[in-house]
Amino acid sequence: MGCEIPKWPVASESFKLGGRSWLKAVDSAVKLASELPIVVLIGRAGMGKTQVMYEVCGRVECVYVDASEITERSAAQIFASIAWRLVSRYASSAPRSRVVEAYRKFGYEGILSLARADPSWTLKAALELAPRRVVIALDELLPSAEDPRFFDVAYVIHRLRNARLANASFLISMLPEVYEKIVESIPPVGNMLVHVTVQLPDVIPEDEVEEIVSAYCPEKARLARKILGERPDITVRELLLRLAGVLEPDYVEVTPA
């Protein structure tokens, strides 16, 4: 079996996902998203949140949004970015509507103009184009607990919760410190989030490292166990980058003569 260890970016739709805890997180996220309007995926940076989201999107009707590409974290910009991706995907088979016409005439700027006037209506109109319930995977929506727009974005999450969009669920990735700040600082949102969270491991379980690495390169499983033994706090991202030779390795694997 060949080796295809990702170098950069580590997460990709074309890569595999390994590890029981990570696959269980996917199962939980899919189940919750089929029933609830918001699901939160919590994990340290580099522990596989994005790859879990890609795996979820491989199983259900889904639109993935890399929120780091959204230049302004206002409700209008966030909802417009989601709506633009929805309309881009479904407009060709959708009946004429105001949101479809805005997209066809002016592209993203047309959608953004509608969202600036009424963000919630624009998002709802775009979701109505989807043929079935769709999961919106919002990755890196709040990259830091110290983000100057923290409370503005938290308010957007609150709006999504209250929007009562029957045909959509929002899967939102968060760092633990972001989640904790929301829970502590914004009780109405925090009280809701504690019931809809999926938690990734803080560290790589020793009995799962081989499963994780074998999804990419079984030949490197022995070296991965050795690295984890010396660096028990290593992230999945750093482990894979070390195995791929992108980062300076701590060890040299010696093959017995």
Secondary structure as the mmCIF struct_conf table of DSSP 4:
data_model
#
loop_
_struct_conf.conf_type_id
_struct_conf.id
_struct_conf.beg_label_comp_id
_struct_conf.beg_label_asym_id
_struct_conf.beg_label_seq_id
_struct_conf.end_label_comp_id
_struct_conf.end_label_asym_id
_struct_conf.end_label_seq_id
BEND BEND1 TRP A 8 VAL A 10
TURN_TY1_P TURN_TY1_P1 GLU A 13 SER A 14
BEND BEND2 PHE A 15 PHE A 15
HELX_RH_AL_P HELX_RH_AL_P1 ARG A 20 ALA A 33
TURN_TY1_P TURN_TY1_P2 SER A 34 GLU A 35
BEND BEND3 PRO A 37 PRO A 37
STRN STRN1 ILE A 38 ILE A 42
TURN_TY1_P TURN_TY1_P3 ALA A 45 GLY A 46
BEND BEND4 MET A 47 GLY A 48
HELX_RH_AL_P HELX_RH_AL_P2 LYS A 49 ARG A 59
BEND BEND5 VAL A 60 GLU A 61
STRN STRN2 CYS A 62 ASP A 66
HELX_RH_3T_P HELX_RH_3T_P1 ALA A 67 GLU A 69
BEND BEND6 THR A 71 GLU A 72
BEND BEND7 SER A 74 SER A 74
HELX_RH_AL_P HELX_RH_AL_P3 ALA A 75 TYR A 90
HELX_RH_3T_P HELX_RH_3T_P2 ALA A 91 SER A 93
BEND BEND8 ALA A 94 ALA A 94
HELX_LH_PP_P HELX_LH_PP_P1 PRO A 95 ARG A 96
HELX_RH_AL_P HELX_RH_AL_P4 ARG A 98 PHE A 106
TURN_TY1_P TURN_TY1_P4 GLY A 107 GLY A 107
HELX_RH_AL_P HELX_RH_AL_P5 TYR A 108 ALA A 117
HELX_RH_AL_P HELX_RH_AL_P6 PRO A 119 LEU A 127
TURN_TY1_P TURN_TY1_P5 GLU A 128 LEU A 129
BEND BEND9 ALA A 130 ARG A 132
STRN STRN3 VAL A 134 ASP A 139
BEND BEND10 GLU A 140 LEU A 142
TURN_TY1_P TURN_TY1_P6 ALA A 145 GLU A 146
TURN_TY1_P TURN_TY1_P7 PRO A 148 ARG A 149
HELX_RH_AL_P HELX_RH_AL_P7 PHE A 150 ASN A 162
TURN_TY1_P TURN_TY1_P8 ALA A 163 ALA A 163
TURN_TY1_P TURN_TY1_P9 ALA A 166 ASN A 167
STRN STRN4 ALA A 168 MET A 174
HELX_RH_AL_P HELX_RH_AL_P8 PRO A 176 SER A 185
HELX_RH_AL_P HELX_RH_AL_P9 PRO A 187 LEU A 193
TURN_TY1_P TURN_TY1_P10 VAL A 194 HIS A 195
BEND BEND11 VAL A 196 VAL A 196
STRN STRN5 THR A 197 GLN A 199
BEND BEND12 ASP A 202 VAL A 203
HELX_RH_3T_P HELX_RH_3T_P3 GLU A 206 GLU A 208
HELX_RH_AL_P HELX_RH_AL_P10 VAL A 209 SER A 214
TURN_TY1_P TURN_TY1_P11 ALA A 215 TYR A 216
HELX_RH_3T_P HELX_RH_3T_P4 PRO A 218 LYS A 220
HELX_RH_AL_P HELX_RH_AL_P11 ALA A 221 GLU A 230
TURN_TY1_P TURN_TY1_P12 PRO A 232 ASP A 233
HELX_RH_AL_P HELX_RH_AL_P12 VAL A 236 ALA A 244
TURN_TY1_P TURN_TY1_P13 GLY A 245 GLY A 245
BEND BEND13 VAL A 246 LEU A 247
HELX_LH_PP_P HELX_LH_PP_P2 GLU A 248 PRO A 249
BEND BEND14 ASP A 250 ASP A 250
#
